[in-house]
Amino acid sequence: MEQNNQDALPPKSCTIDRLITQQPDIDKVLAGQKTATRRNGRYADVGEIMTLEGRSFIVNKVYSQSLGELTDEHAVQEGFATVEEYKNSILSYHPGMPWLPQMRVWVHEFSPVQD
């Protein structure tokens, strides 16, 4: 279930500079192919600015979602064609991590800051 009430969000568990750190993901953001990232913690507030290689991106939405709710449309936000492709990528970063449909993640949706 999407949660857009900023007041209801728990404290951040990390800082926005740790939101996207893998070079393939950074490249996808810079190319406009990745407009969201899912993390196990909350790394940003709505309105916060993320800077990648000198370009700025604003966080538009932050909400909780279960892995079982993921659709191919969500995978496209992440820069992949399908949920299965996204899942395989995530599991390659986190060997041994289970992919549980009930596991909840934090979705951070962002867009380029217009100059």
Buried (B, 14 or more C-beta within 10 A) or exposed (E): EEBEEEEEBEEBEBEBEEBBEEEEBBBBBBEEBBBBBBBEEBBBEBEBEBEBEEEEBBBEBBBBBEBEBBEEEBBBBBBBEEBEBBBEBBEEEEEEEEEEEEEBBBBBBBEEEEE
